[in-house]
Amino acid sequence: MKSNFFKKTLAVLAFATLVVFSAQAQRIAYVDVNRILESITAYQTAQTELDRVSSKWRQEIAQEYDKIKGMYNRYQAEQVLLSDDARKQREEEIMNKEKDVRDLQRKYFGPEGDLFKMRQELVRPIQDKIYAAIEDYAKERGFDFIFDKAGNAGIIFSNPQYDKTDDILQKLK
């Protein structure tokens, strides 16, 4: 009889422990943001426009580099006939043209360039809408963390109660 009571008590304790640990378990999920984006018509339209503009700008830059190549070839052919001053002037013209094209390239494709700004303008609102939907879903369904499967964004949503940054900062003081 004692053995049976002990087994029942142990089973109840094990069940209680399981309930406590499962109540403490964090709910985690993941989504594929790329797949979501690609299924949205507005994103596809924005991406097509970005590709079109990017291609146009690349072509413009390639044409400018072709002009520079032509300038350099003419300079090479005429170099022996030119005076020192004329040679220096032509070399400066070529170098200035190259600088102008590099500046144009940076203006279009640089980190804060026109393409970046255009992407922010066209794609950012769509991404914000997706992230808001993910956050709403997480809160509705009780998820503590939602990760991006593609790994680009890392954690998309996290329950603020699991942010222990302040605890670490306090510990460092």
C-alpha positions in Angstrom: 0.0 0.0 0.0 2.8 2.3 0.9 4.4 1.7 -2.5 1.2 2.4 -4.3 0.8 5.7 -2.4 4.4 6.6 -3.3 3.8 5.9 -7.0 0.7 8.1 -7.0 2.4 10.9 -5.2 5.4 10.7 -7.6 3.0 10.7 -10.6 1.1 13.7 -9.3 4.4 15.6 -8.7 5.7 14.6 -12.1 2.5 15.8 -13.7 2.6 19.1 -11.7 6.2 19.7 -12.8 5.3 19.0 -16.4 2.4 21.5 -16.2 4.6 24.2 -14.6 7.4 23.7 -17.2 5.0 23.7 -20.1 3.4 26.9 -18.8 6.9 28.4 -18.8 7.7 27.2 -22.3 8.2 29.9 -24.9 6.2 29.6 -28.1 8.4 30.0 -31.2 7.5 30.1 -34.8 9.1 31.1 -38.1 7.9 32.6 -41.4 9.3 32.9 -44.9 9.2 36.6 -45.5 10.6 36.2 -49.0 7.7 33.9 -50.0 5.2 36.4 -48.4 6.8 39.3 -50.3 6.8 37.4 -53.6 3.1 36.6 -53.3 2.2 40.3 -53.0 1.4 42.0 -56.3 2.5 45.4 -55.1 5.9 44.0 -54.2 6.2 42.3 -57.6 5.3 45.6 -59.3 7.8 47.6 -57.2 10.5 45.0 -57.9 9.8 45.2 -61.6 10.1 49.0 -61.5 13.3 48.9 -59.5 14.8 46.4 -62.0 13.7 48.6 -64.9 15.2 51.7 -63.5 18.4 49.9 -62.4 18.9 48.5 -65.9 18.4 51.9 -67.5 20.9 53.5 -65.1 23.4 50.6 -65.7 23.0 51.1 -69.5 23.6 54.9 -69.1 26.8 54.3 -67.1 28.0 51.7 -69.6 27.5 54.3 -72.4 29.5 56.8 -70.4 32.3 54.3 -69.9 32.2 53.6 -73.7 32.7 57.4 -74.3 35.7 57.3 -71.9 37.1 54.4 -73.8 36.7 56.3 -77.1 38.4 59.3 -75.6 41.3 57.2 -74.4 41.7 55.5 -77.7 41.8 58.8 -79.6 44.3 60.1 -77.0 46.5 57.0 -77.6 46.3 57.4 -81.3 47.1 61.2 -81.2 49.5 61.2 -78.2 52.7 61.4 -80.2 51.4 64.4 -82.2 50.3 66.4 -79.1 52.4 68.9 -77.1 53.0 68.2 -73.4 50.3 70.7 -72.4 47.8 69.2 -74.8 48.6 65.7 -73.5 48.1 66.8 -69.9 44.8 68.5 -70.8 43.5 65.4 -72.6 44.6 63.2 -69.6 42.8 65.5 -67.2 39.7 65.5 -69.4 39.7 61.6 -69.4 40.3 61.5 -65.6 37.6 64.1 -65.0 35.1 62.2 -67.1 36.0 58.9 -65.2 35.4 60.8 -61.9 32.1 62.1 -63.2 30.9 58.6 -64.2 32.0 57.2 -60.8 30.1 60.0 -59.1 27.1 59.2 -61.2 27.4 55.5 -60.4 27.6 56.3 -56.7 24.6 58.7 -57.0 22.5 55.9 -58.5 23.8 52.8 -56.8 25.6 54.0 -53.6 24.6 53.1 -50.1 22.4 56.2 -49.9 21.9 56.5 -53.7 18.8 56.9 -55.7 18.1 53.2 -56.1 18.3 52.8 -52.3 15.9 55.7 -51.8 13.5 54.3 -54.4 13.6 50.9 -52.8 12.8 52.5 -49.4 9.9 54.4 -51.0 8.4 51.4 -52.9 9.2 48.4 -50.8 9.5 49.6 -47.2 5.7 50.2 -46.8 5.0 46.7 -48.0 7.6 45.3 -45.5 6.2 47.3 -42.7 2.7 46.0 -43.4 4.0 42.4 -43.4 5.9 42.9 -40.1 2.8 44.5 -38.5 0.7 41.5 -39.6 3.3 39.1 -38.1 3.3 41.1 -34.9 -0.5 41.0 -34.7 -0.5 37.3 -35.4 2.1 36.6 -32.7 0.2 38.6 -30.1 -3.2 36.9 -31.1 -1.7 33.4 -31.0 0.6 33.9 -28.0 3.9 33.5 -29.8 6.9 34.8 -27.9 9.3 34.8 -30.9 8.9 34.7 -34.6 12.0 34.2 -36.8 12.4 34.9 -40.5 13.2 31.5 -42.3 15.4 33.3 -44.8 17.4 34.7 -41.9 17.7 38.2 -43.3 15.8 39.9 -40.6 16.5 37.4 -37.7 13.9 37.9 -35.1 10.8 39.7 -36.5 8.8 39.7 -33.3 9.8 39.1 -29.7 7.8 39.4 -26.5 9.3 42.4 -24.6 9.2 40.4 -21.4 12.1 38.3 -22.6 14.3 41.3 -23.3 17.0 41.1 -20.6 19.2 43.9 -21.9 18.5 46.1 -18.9 19.4 43.2 -16.5 22.8 42.8 -18.3 23.4 46.6 -18.2 22.6 46.6 -14.5 25.0 43.7 -14.0 27.8 45.6 -15.8 27.5 48.7 -13.5 
